[in-house]
Amino acid sequence: MPWGRADTGIQLSEFKTRMYRAVLALVKKHCPPPAVLLDVGCSFGGFLTEARKLGYHVAGSDIVPQAVDHVHSLGIPAEVSFSIRDIKLFENGTLDLITCLDCNYYWCDQPSELRHAFVKLKRGGYLAMRVVDKSWMCTLGIKMSKIAPKIGKKVLKASVNDHRFSMPVRSLLNVIQSSGFQVVYISPRGAVHSHNSRWAVRALFALGSFLWATSGIFMAPGAVIFARKPVI
């Protein structure tokens, strides 16, 4: 995918500013600055830049060396890492906040990475995630393929995208809780990337937010999840 290149990666970070600010508005209520924040999958530093403006002490990690080099050029500590376990910028039990925005779908082992995040956090520290859930879209695509193969194939392609992993949000919540976290917040609200996102995407998020709030049915392209490591 082109997101590992500086030109398109920086452009994508700018595109996601709406989502970054929505996540920070939620984070600020529970974990205000000056807190120490590690952004896992930081890409070219869009979220880190926004968080630093608010007074957070920020650092990042990513699998793309060029992205990490760019974050360094912004004056922000960062390192190349393929697992939270291997991040050397912080000792275990020292972080106030870990953010994982649009990156968990590249993890090979969800429970393992979540446990590593749990260990890196202080007691009472927080985990913020922006996750994708297109399992419902995949199911729809399979059913449509039987009636309209071409349309069904397009829906299936959109549901997979370049993601390695997809899990229904409720199942992911169970994994997060089994990793030791207490879930504080979950909603599609705030997860839409941009005011300039395609109208169909914005409509799905609006519908998904309404259904989640009124009936507990999850049918949105993604969600923001906020969880806490217990104090005791």
C-alpha positions, 0 to 999 in steps of 0.5 A, spaced: 500 500 500 502 507 498 501 509 506 508 507 507 511 513 502 512 520 505 507 523 500 501 519 501 502 517 508 503 525 510 497 526 506 493 520 509 495 523 516 492 530 514 486 527 512 485 523 519 485 530 523 478 530 524 478 523 527 485 524 531 481 530 534 475 526 536 479 521 540 483 526 543 477 530 546 475 523 549 482 522 552 483 529 555 477 527 559 480 521 562 487 522 561 489 530 561 496 533 559 501 533 561 501 525 560 506 521 557 503 518 550 505 512 546 502 512 539 503 505 536 502 505 529 504 512 529 505 513 521 507 520 519 506 523 526 499 526 524 496 524 531 502 525 535 502 532 532 495 534 534 497 531 541 503 535 542 499 541 541 495 539 547 501 539 552 502 531 552 509 528 552 509 524 546 512 518 542 511 513 537 512 507 534 511 504 527 513 498 522 515 503 517 522 506 517 521 512 513 515 514 517 519 513 523 524 518 520 519 523 519 517 523 526 524 524 528 524 530 523 518 533 527 522 533 534 518 527 536 521 520 539 520 514 535 522 507 533 521 502 528 518 496 532 513 490 530 511 489 537 509 493 543 513 488 547 519 490 543 518 498 544 525 500 548 523 508 549 519 506 555 520 501 561 514 497 563 509 500 567 511 507 565 506 510 560 500 514 562 496 512 555 497 508 549 494 509 542 493 504 537 489 508 531 488 504 525 493 499 526 491 493 530 488 490 524 495 489 522 497 485 528 498 477 527 496 476 535 491 480 538 491 478 545 499 478 545 499 485 543 494 487 548 497 484 553 504 487 552 500 494 552 497 492 558 504 491 561 507 497 558 502 502 562 502 504 569 496 502 573 490 506 572 493 508 565 489 508 558 488 504 552 485 508 546 484 504 539 480 506 533 478 499 530 475 497 524 469 492 524 467 490 517 465 483 519 457 485 517 460 488 510 463 481 509 457 477 511 453 482 506 458 481 500 457 473 501 450 473 501 449 478 495 454 474 491 449 469 490 444 474 487 449 479 484 456 476 483 459 483 481 456 487 486 457 482 492 465 482 489 465 489 490 462 489 497 467 483 499 473 487 496 471 493 500 470 489 507 477 486 506 481 492 503 489 491 505 487 489 512 490 482 515 485 482 521 478 483 522 474 481 528 467 484 530 467 489 535 463 485 541 468 479 540 474 484 540 471 487 547 472 480 550 479 480 548 481 487 551 477 485 557 480 478 557 487 482 557 486 485 563 483 492 561 476 495 563 472 498 557 470 505 559 467 507 552 465 504 545 462 508 540 462 509 532 461 516 534 468 520 533 471 514 528 469 517 522 476 519 519 474 526 515 469 531 514 471 529 507 470 522 507 465 519 502 458 521 503 456 513 504 462 512 509 459 518 513 452 515 512 454 509 515 457 512 521 451 516 522 447 510 522 451 506 526 452 511 531 444 511 532 443 504 532 449 503 537 446 508 542 439 506 541 439 498 540 446 496 542 446 493 535 453 494 531 453 496 524 458 501 522 465 501 519 469 502 525 469 504 532 473 508 538 474 504 544 477 507 550 479 502 556 483 502 563 488 498 566 485 497 573 489 501 579 489 495 583 
